[in-house]
């Protein structure tokens, strides 16, 4: 009996102290939901087809060219009216325990914008990524904004186009590595394509980048300027393979490389925020900009073997807004120019707006804010100068056409 009592006493001395110690608390795990309901009331003075105004014209790019009927009347010089709520969205910010010595988090976000004109109102994925944050390093894996669209330096327009086609606009599956060096961040991103793609003989598709066997690569620096400024500067490189076999049914491994560069900065003072960007982009179709690529040379007519050339685009924009809590005024201005091709064009061109010489936009706006509810109005004046495409990719004899869009929007944020 005594040995049994002695054993029980020893066990109690060992176990009770362990039971009395509360386990170390783990970081909370959960999901925080947010988003908004948004309805847009839209009036346009001119028509814009599916290629120039996505999702029944909701995502506006530029007006259609003149289209004359038998009486020489411009059929596209006709107004359009629409009410849509498809931009409404839901976002989940996910938190959880640390992983690999880093703070772990995730994001999933979707909206009712659909993935095509036939999928209007469809529930589509916007963002879905996992992020690990160490002291000076972070790793993001998943789908989010293209690296040429820094989320700290983008226009504050009411229109869902967010400044496109003047600002590069796309979301891509990607792996992004960020390293802090003092106050500067160096960012390396490799990416593929999903909803925002290039185009070719078979129409819009992810396969042109995928079949190259190479991801897109972006390298940029994030540089603080004084205490109120922020600058991003970077380069972007991608490779596409327009064909696996030629139209004559012969194998081809001809690729096209495209190199782009951009600088964007943001200055946020007490009462005003000013943001601007300048970009030189090659083969910019997947970024919802004008430009693309074209057939440049026929190497073997019997086998239909081709080489390709980039069509280059310069684009710039600025955005200024007041920082009031109940009333905000803003102004967006953009300019985009077709710079032509790197080589001669002897075959079809694949892209967007390849017969446009230049684009301009000026867009003032007002927002009235009360709690979670916002009423906003925006006047968007967009001009496209259509002309005749030349063998060097430039456009001559251009004539401008203009659309004036009046947009009234109502938000309820949660």
C-alpha angles and dihedrals in degrees: 000000000000093000089051093050090046091052092049090050093052092049091051090052090054101039104039095061090051093048091049092057112087114225117257108268117252122220109269116268120213149094129265114208123212140150139112146258110233132182122189124201108199133190121179127187092207139036124260120190126219092273093053101035114032125211100020090322096305095120098052123202111160141323125274120257122255115288114191125207127208090283093051092252117145106244092195092057090089130109127245133200130197143164116203137169097183095115091069109121147187125213132188121198107199125205129186147145121318117269130202089355092303135107105257125210141153142201133206122180133171140169141187097255096109128217098261142009089269090053097055108155089019118143106246136181117251105167132008118160146138120223132196118194123196125175096277103002136062134185124201122189122181142042122325141120120333108257091245086066103067107193091218093059113042136116120274097219123153090223114091090233088078090208099319133178086031095051120049106255126189144114119220141181103252153154112232124189119191125189124188114220106182105304093337124089121209112204127195118186133181116190148174130201134257121150096007109058145159124250138231144144091324096045126246113352144147090228097085092067093033094053091055088070090226132100122226111264127211129182122184145156127227109207125183113221115207109312100303105040137078128187131193122191126174153142129233128203128188137167127207132188106209095192140021090191131015126244086261089058098253126135116256132179097183111146134190121217121204127193124194135177135194145178123197132170140184130204117190117189127172096273105016139043120200123190130175141170140193121192139177108200133181121204092000101174094111089055093056091248131125116268135059134162140286145199108276107176140009106223096183118012093195092056095031091232111172144184124212140217133204123245106218130218134195116200136174136173142171133203128192126183139170118239101223120147097223104018127036128178124192144175129204124192128181141179128186129181134193105230096186130238134309091235140012119298114223101156141036121320120226117204146065126301095356089159093052118102097191143344130213134184136181117184127176120188145182130203127195112198129194116167108302094345125088131182114194139180130195136180111206117191111187125179126192120190107211121194146138119309115230131211089259092054096252122123124232137185090031123180121196125235120188136205123195113204122194110198126186117183137185121200132188111188126199 
